[in-house]
Amino acid sequence: MPLCPLLTDLADELLALWASPEQERRRRLWTDHWAGRTRELPVACAMFQGSQDLVWQQILPEEAFRYKQGLARTIEIHLRHRLWRAHHISDDIPQDPLLTLSALPQMAPDELWGVPLEYRDPGLAGGAYKPVPPLENPEDLRRLRFPEFRADFAHVERQTEAVCELVGDRLPLAFHCDALHNGPFEWAVRLRGMDNLLLDCHDRPQWLHELMHFITEGMVRYHRAREAAGFVCDRSSRHLHTPWDEWPDGDQPRLDHCWGYLHAQSAASYGPATYAEFVQPYNLRIAELFGKVYYHGCEDLTRKAEIIRDLPNLREFHVSPWSQVSPIAATLPEHVVMEVHSHPTKVLFLWGEQEMREELRRLVREAGDHLFNLKLCDIQTLNHDGGQALMTWARVAKEVAAEARA
């Protein structure tokens, strides 16, 4: 079967970009940033990539794409998104050509934990849905079983061959095969429900510890099995919040060559003491698996930073617009990078260039001499401007970063 000229041309354009001095500068900048070897201030306008969601529909309308379905569509989206960013957003995120595809098999509703994970869904396009927690009573804990790692090896082989038929061996490939991710508490919420967990930590704390221990032990076993099966990739373990890093070479992929993404955002209503008792010990066990840990939380983490700072291998900490920069800078160890966020709603819908600049300068002042980067994230929709606010923010953030380190 002949290669697809459209996709090979786009792939060659992205690969030429990837080999450019500018992309090399960006990769070196982030690697040095994590290692504390530079005081330069990286800027990241983080956009979800890989699906034609609402934001990308506003930037690249349907008529911009030749392929409407299948793997060719997936590859075209992958390439056009990265090329658009490279040509329009002047931040420091490298445009990695790595194409990540799924190797997860089809799963029965009760396959992961031994209980069904159901949803109430009104069936309306764009409508709300509600997860149904299967652990209705404390004795239901006995119904749980540890998740068993599985991968669809035949699908990996078929996907690899299909990519080669379309673009040859131009694009590096990785296969995602993680059905659990890295947040034990979020699984407790899915299995028990947050309303119940608010009561459980008071009414039956020992039972809640048993639940958290079971979930965490299951996750550790699952990730170790994933590692043993070769479905760990340091390059694809990076994400919106850790745009690039470098790891030691090795034939066998290892978890301690990867970034771990830890979180417990649903525990926002837990105070620091409750968080320290029911969340931190279990996040700690997951953090021990990974070489570097990013901690995410869009909620206010100002007081919880004193607890989270003790996670093993913590290297980056999310400072949302609802957290306070100065107290967190004073709390975190000096080697832990702060990810300091602009307010996305105000940037995208309310502010002009001057207000963006004022906020960025304030964030820089409050961060002081601590290691940090400037971030705009949670970009779910735009103000019908085709991405102009994103472009403005990236340019202004770069100017403020240069000014701060002059």
C-alpha positions in Angstrom: 0.0 0.0 0.0 1.5 3.4 -0.9 2.1 6.0 1.8 -0.3 8.9 2.3 1.4 12.0 0.7 -0.6 14.5 2.9 0.4 12.8 6.1 4.0 12.2 5.1 4.3 15.9 4.1 2.9 17.0 7.5 5.1 14.5 9.3 8.2 15.7 7.5 7.4 19.3 8.3 7.0 18.4 12.0 10.2 16.4 12.1 12.2 19.2 10.4 10.8 21.5 13.1 11.8 19.1 15.8 15.4 19.1 14.5 15.6 22.9 14.6 17.8 24.9 17.0 14.7 26.4 18.6 13.3 23.1 19.5 16.7 21.9 20.8 16.8 25.1 23.0 13.4 24.3 24.4 14.3 20.7 25.2 17.5 21.8 26.9 15.7 24.5 28.8 13.2 22.1 30.5 15.8 19.5 31.2 18.0 22.1 32.9 14.9 23.6 34.6 14.0 20.3 36.4 17.7 19.8 37.4 18.0 23.4 38.8 20.8 24.2 36.4 19.3 27.4 35.0 17.5 30.4 36.5 15.8 31.0 33.1 12.0 31.2 33.5 10.2 28.8 31.1 6.7 29.7 29.8 4.1 27.1 28.9 0.7 27.6 27.2 -0.6 24.1 27.8 -3.3 23.0 25.4 -4.9 19.5 25.3 -3.8 17.9 22.1 -4.9 14.7 20.3 -8.6 15.1 20.0 -10.7 17.6 18.1 -12.5 19.0 21.1 -14.2 22.4 21.4 -11.1 24.4 21.6 -9.5 22.9 18.6 -12.8 23.1 16.7 -12.6 26.9 17.2 -9.0 27.0 16.0 -9.0 24.4 13.2 -12.5 23.9 11.8 -13.6 20.6 10.3 -12.9 21.7 6.8 -9.2 22.0 7.7 -9.0 18.2 7.8 -9.0 15.8 5.0 -9.6 12.6 7.0 -12.8 12.2 8.9 -12.3 8.9 10.8 -9.9 6.1 11.6 -6.2 6.1 12.2 -5.5 8.6 9.4 -7.7 11.1 11.2 -5.8 10.5 14.5 -2.5 11.1 12.8 -3.7 14.2 10.9 -5.0 15.7 14.2 -1.7 14.8 16.0 0.3 16.6 13.3 -1.8 19.6 12.6 -2.2 20.5 16.3 1.5 20.5 16.8 2.3 22.5 13.7 -0.4 25.1 14.5 1.1 25.5 18.0 4.6 25.8 16.7 3.6 28.5 14.2 1.3 30.5 16.5 2.2 30.1 20.2 5.5 31.6 21.1 6.1 29.7 24.4 8.8 27.2 25.4 6.9 23.9 24.9 8.7 21.5 22.5 6.5 20.0 19.8 7.4 16.4 20.3 6.4 14.3 17.2 5.9 11.2 19.4 2.5 9.6 18.5 0.9 7.8 21.5 -1.8 5.2 20.7 -3.9 3.1 23.1 -3.1 -0.5 23.9 -5.9 -0.9 26.5 -8.1 -3.9 25.8 -11.9 -3.8 26.0 -12.9 -4.3 29.6 -16.0 -5.6 31.3 -17.7 -3.1 33.7 -16.5 -5.0 36.8 -13.1 -6.0 35.4 -10.8 -3.5 37.2 -12.0 -3.7 40.9 -14.5 -6.6 40.8 -17.5 -4.2 41.0 -19.4 -2.4 38.2 -18.4 1.2 37.5 -21.7 2.5 36.2 -23.0 6.0 35.3 -26.4 7.7 35.3 -26.6 9.5 32.0 -29.7 11.4 30.7 -28.6 10.5 27.1 -28.5 14.2 26.0 -25.7 15.4 23.9 -23.4 17.5 26.1 -25.6 16.7 29.2 -24.3 15.9 32.7 -23.7 12.5 34.1 -23.2 11.0 37.5 -21.0 8.1 38.5 -22.7 5.5 40.6 -20.5 4.4 43.5 -20.7 0.6 43.9 -19.6 0.5 47.6 -23.0 1.4 49.1 -22.2 -0.2 52.5 -19.0 -0.7 54.4 -19.3 -4.5 54.1 -19.1 -4.1 50.3 -15.4 -3.7 50.7 -15.2 -7.5 50.6 -16.4 -7.5 47.0 -13.3 -5.7 45.7 -10.4 -7.4 44.0 -7.1 -6.2 42.8 -6.9 -4.9 39.2 -5.1 -7.2 36.8 -2.9 -5.6 34.2 -3.8 -6.5 30.6 -2.7 -5.1 27.2 -4.0 -5.8 23.7 -0.7 -7.0 22.1 -2.5 -7.9 18.8 -3.9 -4.4 18.6 -0.4 -2.9 19.2 0.9 -4.9 16.3 -2.0 -3.9 14.0 -1.7 -0.3 14.9 2.1 -0.3 14.3 1.6 -1.8 10.9 -1.2 0.6 10.0 0.9 3.6 11.0 3.8 2.4 8.8 1.4 2.0 5.9 0.4 5.6 6.2 3.6 7.4 7.1 6.4 4.8 7.0 8.7 4.8 10.1 8.8 8.6 10.3 7.0 9.0 13.6 8.2 7.6 16.9 5.5 5.5 18.6 4.4 4.8 22.1 1.4 2.8 23.4 -0.6 3.9 26.4 -1.8 1.0 28.6 -2.6 2.4 32.0 -6.2 2.0 33.2 -5.6 3.3 36.7 -3.4 6.4 36.6 -1.8 7.6 39.8 -4.4 8.9 42.3 -5.6 6.4 45.0 -8.0 8.9 46.5 -9.8 9.5 43.2 -10.5 5.8 43.0 -11.9 5.9 46.5 -14.3 8.6 45.3 -15.3 6.6 42.3 -15.9 3.5 44.4 -17.5 5.0 47.5 -18.7 8.5 46.5 -17.4 11.8 48.0 -20.5 12.4 50.1 -19.9 9.1 51.8 -16.2 9.7 52.2 -16.8 12.9 54.0 -18.8 10.9 56.6 -16.5 7.9 56.6 -13.4 9.8 57.8 -15.4 10.7 60.9 -17.8 7.7 61.4 -15.5 4.8 60.3 -11.9 6.0 59.9 -10.3 2.6 60.3 -12.6 1.3 57.5 -11.6 4.2 55.3 -7.9 3.4 55.9 -8.7 -0.2 54.9 -10.2 1.0 51.6 -7.3 3.3 50.9 -4.8 0.6 51.6 -6.6 -1.9 49.3 -6.8 0.7 46.5 -3.1 1.7 46.9 -1.9 -1.9 47.1 -3.8 -2.7 43.9 -2.4 0.3 42.1 1.2 -0.6 43.1 0.8 -4.2 41.9 -0.8 -3.0 38.7 1.9 -0.5 37.8 4.7 -3.1 38.6 3.0 -5.6 36.3 2.7 -2.9 33.6 6.4 -2.2 34.0 7.3 -5.9 33.8 5.2 -6.2 30.6 7.2 -3.4 28.9 4.3 -0.9 28.8 6.2 1.9 30.5 7.6 4.8 28.5 9.5 7.7 30.0 8.9 9.9 27.0 5.2 9.4 27.0 4.9 9.7 30.8 5.4 13.4 30.3 2.2 15.5 29.9 0.9 19.1 29.8 2.7 19.9 33.0 6.2 18.4 32.3 6.7 19.3 28.6 10.2 17.6 28.2 12.8 15.8 30.2 15.7 13.4 29.6 16.4 10.1 31.3 19.2 7.6 31.3 19.2 5.2 28.4 18.1 1.7 29.1 16.7 -1.3 27.2 14.0 -2.1 29.7 11.5 0.7 30.4 11.2 1.4 34.2 8.8 3.4 36.3 11.7 5.2 38.0 12.6 6.6 34.6 9.2 8.2 34.4 7.2 11.2 35.8 4.4 10.3 38.1 1.3 12.5 38.1 -0.1 12.6 41.6 -3.3 14.3 42.7 -6.4 14.2 45.0 -8.4 17.0 43.8 -11.7 15.6 45.0 -10.3 15.9 48.6 -10.5 19.7 48.3 -13.0 19.8 51.1 -10.7 17.9 53.4 -8.8 20.1 55.8 -5.0 19.7 56.1 -5.2 17.3 59.0 -7.7 15.1 57.4 -5.7 15.2 54.1 -2.6 14.2 56.0 -4.3 11.2 57.6 -6.3 9.8 54.7 -4.6 10.9 51.5 -0.9 11.6 52.0 0.3 8.2 53.2 -1.2 6.5 50.2 0.0 9.1 47.7 3.4 8.5 49.2 3.4 4.9 48.3 2.6 5.7 44.6 5.3 8.5 44.6 7.9 5.9 45.6 7.4 4.2 42.2 8.5 7.1 40.1 11.7 8.9 39.4 10.1 12.3 39.5 6.7 13.4 40.7 4.4 16.2 39.6 1.7 17.1 42.1 -1.5 18.5 40.6 -4.3 20.4 42.2 -6.5 23.2 40.9 -7.9 23.7 44.4 -6.3 25.9 47.1 -3.2 23.9 48.2 -1.6 26.7 50.2 -1.8 25.0 53.6 -1.6 21.4 52.3 1.7 22.2 50.7 3.3 21.7 54.1 2.2 18.1 53.9 2.6 17.4 50.2 6.2 18.7 50.2 7.3 15.4 51.9 6.3 13.2 49.0 9.3 11.2 47.7 10.7 12.4 44.4 8.5 15.5 44.3 9.9 17.7 41.6 7.1 20.0 40.4 4.1 21.5 42.4 1.0 23.0 40.8 0.2 26.5 42.1 -3.3 27.2 40.8 -4.9 30.7 40.7 -6.7 29.7 43.9 -3.5 29.0 45.8 -1.1 31.6 47.3 2.3 31.8 45.6 4.4 33.4 48.4 3.5 31.0 51.2 4.0 28.0 48.9 7.4 29.3 47.8 8.4 29.6 51.4 7.2 26.1 52.2 8.5 23.9 49.3 12.1 22.6 49.2 14.3 24.7 47.0 14.7 21.9 44.4 10.9 21.6 43.9 9.7 23.6 40.9 6.5 25.7 41.3 4.2 25.7 38.3 2.6 29.1 38.7 -0.7 29.6 36.8 -2.4 32.6 35.3 -6.1 32.7 35.8 -7.5 31.0 32.6 -11.0 32.4 32.6 -9.8 36.0 33.0 -7.0 35.5 30.4 -9.3 34.0 27.8 -12.5 36.0 28.3 -11.9 39.2 30.3 -8.4 40.6 30.1 -6.4 42.5 27.5 -2.7 42.6 27.2 -2.1 45.0 30.1 -4.1 43.0 32.6 -2.3 39.8 31.6 1.0 41.6 32.1 0.1 42.9 35.5 -0.9 39.5 36.7 2.2 37.9 35.4 4.4 40.5 37.0 2.6 40.0 40.3 3.1 36.2 40.1 6.8 36.7 39.4 7.2 39.0 42.4 5.4 36.6 44.7 7.5 33.6 43.5 10.7 35.5 44.3 13.9 33.5 44.0 12.2 30.0 44.1 12.4 27.8 41.0 9.2 28.2 39.0 7.7 28.4 35.5 4.8 30.4 34.2 1.7 28.5 33.0 -1.6 28.9 31.3 -3.7 25.7 31.4 -7.2 24.4 31.6 -8.0 25.8 28.2 -11.5 24.3 27.5 -13.0 27.0 25.3 -12.1 30.3 23.6 -13.8 33.6 23.2 -14.4 33.1 19.5 -11.0 34.7 18.7 -9.3 31.8 17.0 -6.7 31.6 19.7 -5.6 35.2 19.8 -5.8 35.4 23.6 -3.5 32.4 23.8 -1.0 34.0 21.4 -1.1 37.3 23.4 -0.6 35.5 26.7 2.4 33.5 25.4 4.1 36.6 24.0 3.5 38.7 27.1 4.6 35.9 29.4 7.8 35.5 27.5 8.4 39.2 27.8 7.8 39.2 31.5 10.0 36.1 32.0 12.9 37.8 30.1 12.3 41.0 32.2 12.4 39.0 35.4 15.7 37.3 34.6 17.4 40.4 33.1 
